[in-house]
């Protein structure tokens, strides 16, 4: 019995694991943004204290009114 056969016996839902890994990779942020970095985004809301920006990441950005 080789390693692949052992792994298949221990983890018969290997396809499910592969699917989960691919979904996590697909929907994870592509890059980590740093404070002060200039990026493109879309204004999605104008608030009294600033702008809410869609940066294409997991959460929105906020630009305070100064």
C-alpha positions in Angstrom: 0.0 0.0 0.0 1.5 3.4 -1.0 1.1 6.8 0.6 -1.7 7.8 -1.8 -3.8 4.8 -1.0 -3.3 5.3 2.7 -4.3 9.0 2.4 -7.4 8.0 0.4 -8.4 5.5 3.0 -8.0 8.0 5.8 -9.6 10.8 4.0 -12.3 9.6 1.5 -13.7 13.1 1.2 -10.4 14.3 -0.4 -12.4 16.0 -3.3 -14.3 18.0 -0.7 -11.0 19.1 0.8 -9.7 20.1 -2.6 -12.9 22.1 -3.3 -12.7 23.9 0.1 -9.0 24.8 -0.5 -9.8 26.2 -4.0 -12.7 28.3 -2.6 -10.5 29.7 0.1 -7.8 30.6 -2.4 -10.3 32.1 -4.8 -12.0 34.3 -2.2 -9.0 35.3 -0.1 -7.5 38.7 -0.5 -5.0 38.8 -3.4 -2.7 41.2 -1.6 -2.4 42.7 1.9 -3.0 46.5 1.9 -0.8 48.7 4.0 -1.8 52.0 5.6 -1.0 54.9 3.3 -0.9 52.8 0.2 -2.7 54.3 -2.8 -5.2 51.9 -4.4 -8.1 52.0 -6.8 -11.6 51.6 -5.4 -15.3 52.5 -5.9 -17.2 54.8 -3.6 -20.2 52.9 -2.3 -21.4 55.2 0.4 -21.0 58.9 1.4 -21.3 59.4 5.2 -21.2 62.6 7.3 -17.7 61.6 8.5 -16.2 60.2 5.3 -16.4 57.8 2.4 -16.9 54.0 2.4 -14.9 52.5 -0.5 -15.1 49.1 -2.2 -11.5 48.0 -2.6 -12.3 44.5 -4.0 -11.1 43.0 -0.7 -12.8 41.1 2.1 -14.1 44.3 3.7 -14.5 47.9 2.6 -12.2 50.8 3.2 -13.0 54.1 4.8 -11.6 57.5 3.9 -12.3 60.0 6.8 -13.4 63.5 6.0 -10.7 66.0 6.9 
